Amino acid sequence: MRQSGAGVLAAIILAVPLSAAAQPRCTGTEAYEGSPVHAPPSETDYLAPAAFDDAAFPAPAAEALKDAFERAVSANGALSLTAAVWAPGRGFWSARREADGVASHPLHSWASAGKMATAIAILQMADEDRLDLSDPVTRWRSDVPNGQWITVRRLLDHTSGLFSANEDPAARADPRYRNLDEQLEIVRRHGPLFCPGQAWRYTNTGYALLGSVIEAVDGRSYAEAAMARTFGRLGVAEARILTPEEAVPDIQPFGAPPPGEPRLDPSWPGATGGVAATPQAMIRLLHGTLSGELLRRETVRSLLAQPRQMFGAPTWYGQGMMLYDVPAPQGDLFWIGHSGGAPGVKAVVVWSPARQAYAAVALTGDGSAEATANLLLAALNGGP
């Protein structure tokens, strides 16, 4: 595997606020001029359909994974660290560790990795002909800047040009749950960052809008619809999708945020990342997506048909799915999956075509989920 230090992928979660002082004048016909586009994964990079099986790895592989996990525990200094690895046909392994004095709760927040559930629900409804990805957001809301040119697809792949309301300085200074109406008020105040389809810019508000589309089309709350269409269809019990401001006694508390960062609640994100689960459940979600259990095979391929580079980092974003391609002298850090992060929590769930294995890692406090996943996947085949 291409080795990466704990800081290599740090930029994939944090977006630097951009000024919207100069408001673009849009026509809806602007060509894409944004960050570079990566070639889509090849057919061989995807997993052939396989039933999930939690039979344990043989002893040598299990011991190698245990040793790698212990190294990750020492390197991260996390308050709580949980991880799982599954290689279809070879075995399953999981572990978790809490720091001294830290109580253990069943589920971890997966932050923005939960955007996969939103994308899956939207794409399922497209597969069912209940919406079209080319539908403008004005089909459901008339108060979105440039909404006549912002399509469902542009919300999925972050090319809408919408400001992300959570980056507003006043919102950061007053951290709390904000519903979509409140978020859009912030978005309108900042104005569009660029014309729809012209560039790429990560926006949580875009995914909050997708949550409202799911509610309008499916006729039930986002949490109910997304849960039924993802973990519910897979028969996964150790996961739930949170309703904003609900009690979360079964979820591992976030660590203290770094200086200057807001303290967040795991129930606030909703459609932007409201999944709480075990690492095994997240592997099931990613596997159910990539293997065609949850989406048509052609829809699966569309997830990364045109992935755009994120923040100048060696990661690319498609439609609710990320591509990781980290160059290094040795190894194979080429993954398909999704990362998540917020002050005091980090998470990642990925499929490694080279290792033919999944890894899922979530932690609270300090550390790198991606570096931990890298250690674990490398351990499967005796090192990088």
Residue pairs with C-beta under 8 A, 6 or more apart in sequence:
1 331
1 332
1 333
1 352
1 354
1 355
1 374
1 377
1 378
1 384
2 326
2 327
2 328
2 330
2 331
2 332
2 333
2 334
2 384
3 328
3 330
3 331
3 333
3 374
3 378
3 384
4 326
4 328
4 333
4 370
4 371
4 374
5 368
5 371
6 75
6 76
6 367
6 368
6 371
7 368
8 314
8 326
8 370
8 371
9 313
9 314
9 315
9 324
9 326
9 339
9 368
9 370
9 371
10 368
11 310
11 311
11 312
11 313
12 310
12 311
12 313
12 315
12 322
12 339
12 341
12 370
13 111
13 112
13 339
13 340
13 341
13 342
13 346
14 311
14 341
15 164
15 167
15 201
15 202
15 311
16 311
17 167
17 168
17 169
18 163
18 193
18 201
20 163
20 190
20 191
20 192
20 193
23 191
23 192
24 161
24 192
24 193
24 194
24 195
24 198
25 195
26 146
26 149
26 192
26 195
26 196
26 198
27 195
28 148
28 149
28 195
28 196
30 195
30 196
30 197
30 198
31 197
31 198
32 159
32 197
32 198
32 199
33 198
33 199
34 159
34 194
34 198
34 199
34 200
34 201
34 308
35 199
35 200
35 308
35 309
35 310
35 312
36 308
36 309
37 306
37 307
37 308
37 309
37 316
38 307
38 308
38 309
38 316
38 323
38 325
40 301
40 304
40 305
40 306
40 307
41 304
41 323
41 336
41 353
44 353
45 334
45 336
45 353
46 290
46 300
46 301
46 336
46 353
47 88
47 287
47 290
47 291
47 351
47 356
48 291
49 291
49 292
49 293
50 88
50 89
50 287
50 291
52 86
52 283
52 284
52 287
53 88
53 89
53 92
54 86
54 92
54 280
55 91
55 92
56 62
56 91
56 92
56 93
57 65
57 85
57 87
57 90
57 91
57 92
57 93
58 91
61 90
61 91
61 93
61 379
61 380
62 91
62 93
64 379
64 380
64 382
65 85
65 93
65 95
65 376
65 379
65 380
66 93
66 95
67 379
68 375
68 376
68 378
68 379
69 83
69 95
69 97
69 372
69 375
69 376
71 375
72 81
72 83
72 367
72 371
72 372
72 375
72 376
73 81
73 97
75 367
75 371
75 372
76 363
76 365
76 366
76 367
76 368
76 372
77 99
77 365
77 366
77 367
78 99
78 255
78 363
78 364
78 365
78 366
78 367
79 98
79 99
79 102
79 255
79 363
79 364
79 365
80 96
80 97
80 98
80 99
80 102
80 104
80 108
80 252
80 363
80 364
80 365
81 96
81 97
81 98
81 361
81 362
81 363
81 367
81 372
82 94
82 95
82 96
82 97
82 108
82 278
82 279
82 361
82 362
82 363
83 94
83 95
83 96
83 279
83 359
83 360
83 361
83 362
83 372
83 373
83 376
84 92
84 93
84 94
84 95
84 278
84 279
84 280
84 282
84 283
84 358
84 359
84 360
85 92
85 93
85 94
85 357
85 358
85 359
85 360
85 376
85 377
85 380
86 92
86 93
86 280
86 283
86 287
86 357
86 358
87 355
87 356
87 357
87 358
87 380
88 356
88 357
90 356
90 357
92 280
94 278
94 279
94 280
96 104
98 104
99 365
104 252
105 249
105 250
105 251
105 252
105 253
106 238
106 250
106 251
106 278
107 238
107 239
107 240
107 250
107 251
107 252
107 276
107 277
107 278
108 251
108 252
108 276
108 277
108 278
108 279
108 345
108 347
108 362
108 363
108 364
109 251
109 252
109 254
109 266
109 273
109 275
109 276
109 340
109 342
109 345
109 347
109 362
110 273
110 275
110 276
110 277
110 282
110 340
110 347
110 349
110 362
111 269
111 273
111 340
111 341
111 342
111 345
111 346
111 347
112 204
112 269
112 272
112 273
112 338
112 339
112 340
112 341
112 342
113 273
113 275
113 282
113 337
113 338
113 339
113 340
113 347
113 348
113 349
114 241
114 269
114 272
114 273
114 274
114 275
114 340
115 207
115 271
115 272
115 273
115 320
115 338
115 340
116 230
116 275
116 285
116 286
116 289
116 320
116 321
116 338
117 226
117 227
117 229
117 230
117 231
117 241
117 275
117 285
118 207
118 210
118 211
118 214
118 222
118 226
118 271
118 272
118 320
119 156
119 210
119 303
119 319
119 320
119 321
120 226
120 229
120 230
120 285
120 289
120 294
120 295
120 320
121 214
121 218
121 225
121 226
121 229
121 230
122 131
122 133
122 152
122 156
122 210
122 213
122 214
122 320
123 156
123 295
123 299
123 302
123 303
123 319
123 320
124 229
124 294
124 295
125 131
125 214
125 217
125 218
126 132
126 133
126 152
126 299
127 295
127 296
127 299
130 217
130 218
131 152
131 213
131 217
132 152
133 151
133 152
133 153
133 156
134 151
134 152
134 153
135 151
135 152
136 147
136 148
136 149
136 150
136 151
137 144
137 147
137 150
137 151
137 152
137 155
137 209
137 213
138 144
138 147
138 148
140 212
140 213
140 216
141 147
141 184
141 209
141 212
143 184
143 188
144 150
144 162
144 184
144 187
144 209
145 162
145 187
145 188
145 191
145 192
146 160
146 161
146 192
146 195
146 196
149 195
149 196
149 197
150 160
150 161
150 162
150 196
151 196
152 210
152 213
153 319
154 160
154 196
154 197
154 206
155 206
155 207
155 209
155 210
155 213
156 210
156 319
156 320
157 200
157 306
157 308
157 317
157 318
157 319
158 200
158 201
158 202
158 203
158 206
158 308
158 317
159 196
159 197
159 198
159 199
159 200
159 201
159 308
160 196
160 203
160 206
161 192
161 193
161 194
161 195
161 196
161 198
161 199
161 201
162 187
162 192
162 193
162 201
162 203
162 205
162 206
162 209
163 186
163 187
163 190
163 191
163 192
163 193
163 203
163 205
164 201
164 202
164 203
164 204
164 205
164 206
165 171
165 178
165 182
165 183
165 184
165 186
165 187
165 204
165 205
165 208
166 172
166 204
166 205
168 186
168 189
168 190
171 178
171 186
172 262
173 262
175 262
175 263
175 264
176 268
177 244
177 245
177 265
177 267
177 268
178 186
179 244
180 205
180 208
180 209
180 211
180 212
183 205
183 208
184 205
186 205
187 205
193 199
193 201
194 201
200 308
200 309
200 310
200 317
202 310
202 311
202 317
204 269
204 272
204 273
205 272
207 271
207 272
207 273
208 270
208 271
208 272
210 271
211 222
211 226
211 270
211 271
211 272
212 222
212 271
214 222
214 225
214 226
214 271
215 221
215 222
215 225
218 225
221 243
222 241
222 270
222 271
223 241
223 242
223 243
223 270
223 274
226 241
226 271
227 240
227 241
229 294
230 241
230 285
230 288
230 294
231 237
231 239
231 240
231 241
231 277
231 281
231 284
231 285
233 288
233 293
233 294
234 284
234 285
234 288
234 293
234 294
236 277
236 281
236 284
236 285
238 277
238 278
238 280
238 281
239 275
239 276
239 277
239 278
239 281
239 282
239 285
240 275
240 276
240 277
241 274
241 275
241 276
242 248
242 266
242 267
242 269
242 270
242 274
242 275
242 276
243 267
243 270
243 274
244 267
244 268
244 269
244 270
244 274
245 265
245 267
245 268
246 267
248 265
248 266
248 267
248 276
250 276
251 266
251 276
252 362
252 364
253 364
254 263
254 264
254 266
254 342
254 343
254 344
254 345
254 364
255 344
255 345
255 364
255 365
255 366
256 263
256 344
256 365
257 263
257 264
257 343
257 344
258 343
261 343
262 343
263 343
263 344
264 342
264 343
264 344
266 274
266 276
266 345
267 274
268 274
273 340
273 342
275 282
275 285
277 285
279 349
279 360
279 361
279 362
280 360
282 347
282 349
282 360
282 362
283 349
283 358
283 359
283 360
285 349
286 337
286 338
286 349
286 350
286 351
286 358
286 360
287 293
287 351
287 358
288 294
289 295
289 300
289 303
289 321
290 300
290 336
290 351
292 300
302 318
302 319
303 318
303 319
303 320
303 321
304 316
304 318
304 319
304 321
304 323
304 336
305 318
305 319
306 318
307 316
307 317
307 318
307 321
307 322
307 323
308 316
308 317
308 318
309 315
309 316
310 316
310 317
310 322
314 324
314 325
314 326
314 327
315 322
315 323
315 324
315 325
315 339
316 322
316 323
316 325
317 323
320 338
321 336
321 337
321 338
322 336
322 337
322 338
322 339
323 334
323 335
323 336
324 333
324 334
324 335
324 336
324 337
324 350
324 370
325 333
325 334
326 333
326 334
330 384
331 378
331 384
332 352
332 354
332 355
333 374
334 352
334 353
334 354
335 350
335 351
335 352
335 373
336 350
336 351
336 353
337 348
337 349
337 350
337 351
338 348
338 349
338 350
339 346
339 347
339 348
339 369
339 370
340 346
340 347
340 348
340 369
341 347
341 369
344 364
344 365
345 362
345 363
345 364
346 362
346 363
346 367
346 368
346 369
347 360
347 361
347 362
347 363
347 369
348 359
348 360
348 361
348 369
348 370
348 373
349 358
349 359
349 360
349 361
350 358
350 359
350 360
350 373
351 357
351 358
352 358
352 359
352 377
355 377
355 380
355 381
357 377
357 380
359 373
359 376
359 377
360 373
361 369
361 370
361 372
361 373
361 376
362 369
363 369
363 372
378 384
